[in-house]
Amino acid sequence: MHPAHQTKDQRVCARRDQIVDASRLCFRKHGFHGAGMAEIAKMSQLSVGQIYRYFVNKDAIIEEIVRRIVFKKIQIMTGGAHNLKQMASNLAHRVIGAQNVDHSQIQCPELSPEQNEIDHALMLEVTAEATRNPVVAKILRDAESKLFNEAKAMLTPYYPNMPEEELKARLEMLAVLCEGTAFRRLAHKHADSEILKTVYNQVFTKVFSDYSPLHTAEN
Amino acid sequence: MHPAHQTKDQRVCARRDQIVDASRLCFRKHGFHGAGMAEIAKMSQLSVGQIYRYFVNKDAIIEEIVRRIVFKKIQIMTGGAHNLKQMASNLAHRVIGAQNVDHSQIQCPELSPEQNEIDHALMLEVTAEATRNPVVAKILRDAESKLFNEAKAMLTPYYPNMPEEELKARLEMLAVLCEGTAFRRLAHKHADSEILKTVYNQVFTKVFSDYSPLHTAEN
């Protein structure tokens, strides 16, 4: 749409998108500390002053980047069915994020493998930054809590007999497996993926089947 | 020892230690991209020229930092007994690295919780850098392979009946759990640690006990 035909809100959103996209590239290329506001401005084709009209500082840009990545993760998660067999296979083959998503089912514009890789790299960058910057640590913690609670809400109907505390422990284990697998994706694949898949299937059967979920046949 | 009484090798080692220690602080403070050779030189109280006599570039310093962290991890791992109950407890309480190590048993000068935290943060930094720098990706991959193979050599005698490929899949799962737990250490603790410990114990019993290890009573 030509800028002249946009409402004020649409223009603000477009500018914020422009800055977020440029910042993703800058952080990706030089790391969070290596990328300054001047470079972000240059990449956005805006002035530094204009950037500050939309984001108070670099932390605020990070917050928006993390918010968007987590929003996508929630869309992907809630757009699919809870399927532990699929999860075992994805973990064993180091498929992370949206690589196995049926795009026809989920309205999410940025699900390409490239965007997925950039999301993963940016989350590593943000996590490293969180160890030295309490503001970024809080952004990350809040975003993760939102994701965890969405996952809990999604899983609860599948395990009507499981006490909440038991479900939370199993969800934490799944989260650890997903993040550990993502973290190790650059490591050499020592294990045979099919054997690893069998191990994960044993694990999931062991810790989830005790509570006679409604949908065990599929999981 | 006064420099005048050191051999040439001792002087080289002392200089390299000095540069590595300063670089750790610089990378920790400003990230890998934010810390330049000039700053590392200043922090080391050496000239930039002197730094280049000991390390050809920043990647070489990273390589040495990663090598030392992995060496410590191997010392800690091989200094202790294979104990899955302890591992379940450590994972559930997010105890990573050397926090529960009996220092009297292991000769390793840098095992304080602070050094442990710095090691963890540096590994996040290096992993983020590895997504954009193939030299650093190779450093990380080689170091991880060394660690994995040491772990395999350590575990093999405990599971004499387990085929190597089965052991490697289980080791990969343990590595994923360790790295995922470390990665999530800034996240809110949603799960009760005691319940999570029980879940991990169930998992370990399930996937390790099929092969009647020699030491199941203790594990």
Contacts between the chains, C-beta under 8 A, distances in Angstrom:
chain1	res1	chain2	res2	distance
A	28	B	132	6.8
A	29	B	132	6.9
A	30	B	33	5.0
A	31	B	31	4.9
A	31	B	32	6.2
A	31	B	33	3.7
A	31	B	34	6.7
A	31	B	128	6.8
A	31	B	129	7.2
A	32	B	31	6.2
A	33	B	30	5.0
A	33	B	31	3.7
A	33	B	33	6.0
A	33	B	34	3.0
A	33	B	35	8.0
A	34	B	31	6.7
A	34	B	33	3.0
A	34	B	34	5.4
A	35	B	33	8.0
A	91	B	176	7.5
A	117	B	131	7.6
A	120	B	131	7.3
A	121	B	128	6.7
A	121	B	131	4.0
A	121	B	132	7.0
A	124	B	124	6.6
A	124	B	127	5.6
A	124	B	128	4.0
A	124	B	131	6.4
A	125	B	128	4.6
A	127	B	124	5.5
A	127	B	128	7.9
A	127	B	183	6.6
A	127	B	186	7.2
A	128	B	31	6.8
A	128	B	121	6.7
A	128	B	124	4.0
A	128	B	125	4.6
A	128	B	127	7.9
A	128	B	128	5.1
A	129	B	31	7.2
A	130	B	186	5.4
A	131	B	117	7.6
A	131	B	120	7.3
A	131	B	121	4.0
A	131	B	124	6.5
A	131	B	186	7.1
A	132	B	28	6.8
A	132	B	29	6.9
A	132	B	121	7.0
A	137	B	186	5.4
A	140	B	186	6.2
A	140	B	187	7.4
A	141	B	186	6.3
A	141	B	187	6.1
A	141	B	188	5.6
A	144	B	184	7.7
A	144	B	187	4.5
A	144	B	188	6.8
A	145	B	187	7.7
A	145	B	188	5.1
A	145	B	190	7.5
A	148	B	187	7.9
A	148	B	188	7.6
A	148	B	190	5.3
A	152	B	190	8.0
A	165	B	191	7.5
A	165	B	192	5.4
A	165	B	195	5.6
A	166	B	195	6.3
A	168	B	190	5.2
A	168	B	191	4.6
A	168	B	192	7.3
A	168	B	195	7.8
A	169	B	191	4.3
A	169	B	192	6.5
A	169	B	195	4.2
A	169	B	196	4.4
A	169	B	198	7.6
A	169	B	199	5.0
A	170	B	199	6.2
A	171	B	190	7.2
A	171	B	191	7.2
A	172	B	190	6.0
A	172	B	191	3.9
A	172	B	196	5.8
A	173	B	196	7.0
A	173	B	199	5.8
A	173	B	200	7.3
A	173	B	203	7.6
A	175	B	180	7.4
A	175	B	184	6.6
A	175	B	187	8.0
A	176	B	91	7.5
A	176	B	176	7.7
A	176	B	177	5.9
A	176	B	180	3.7
A	176	B	181	5.4
A	176	B	184	6.2
A	177	B	176	5.9
A	177	B	177	7.0
A	177	B	180	6.0
A	178	B	180	7.2
A	179	B	179	7.9
A	179	B	180	4.4
A	179	B	183	4.7
A	179	B	184	5.8
A	180	B	175	7.4
A	180	B	176	3.7
A	180	B	177	6.0
A	180	B	178	7.2
A	180	B	179	4.4
A	180	B	180	2.6
A	180	B	181	7.3
A	180	B	183	6.6
A	181	B	176	5.4
A	181	B	180	7.3
A	183	B	127	6.6
A	183	B	179	4.7
A	183	B	180	6.6
A	183	B	183	5.2
A	184	B	144	7.7
A	184	B	175	6.6
A	184	B	176	6.2
A	184	B	179	5.8
A	186	B	127	7.2
A	186	B	130	5.4
A	186	B	131	7.1
A	186	B	137	5.4
A	186	B	140	6.2
A	186	B	141	6.3
A	187	B	140	7.5
A	187	B	141	6.1
A	187	B	144	4.5
A	187	B	145	7.7
A	187	B	148	7.9
A	187	B	175	8.0
A	188	B	141	5.5
A	188	B	144	6.7
A	188	B	145	5.1
A	188	B	148	7.6
A	190	B	145	7.5
A	190	B	148	5.3
A	190	B	152	8.0
A	190	B	168	5.2
A	190	B	171	7.2
A	190	B	172	5.9
A	191	B	165	7.5
A	191	B	168	4.6
A	191	B	169	4.3
A	191	B	171	7.3
A	191	B	172	3.9
A	192	B	165	5.3
A	192	B	168	7.2
A	192	B	169	6.5
A	195	B	165	5.5
A	195	B	166	6.3
A	195	B	168	7.8
A	195	B	169	4.2
A	196	B	169	4.4
A	196	B	172	5.8
A	196	B	173	7.0
A	198	B	169	7.6
A	199	B	169	5.0
A	199	B	170	6.2
A	199	B	173	5.8
A	199	B	207	5.5
A	200	B	173	7.3
A	202	B	206	5.7
A	202	B	207	5.8
A	203	B	173	7.6
A	203	B	203	5.1
A	203	B	206	6.5
A	203	B	207	6.4
A	206	B	202	5.7
A	206	B	203	6.5
A	206	B	206	4.5
A	207	B	199	5.5
A	207	B	202	5.8
A	207	B	203	6.4
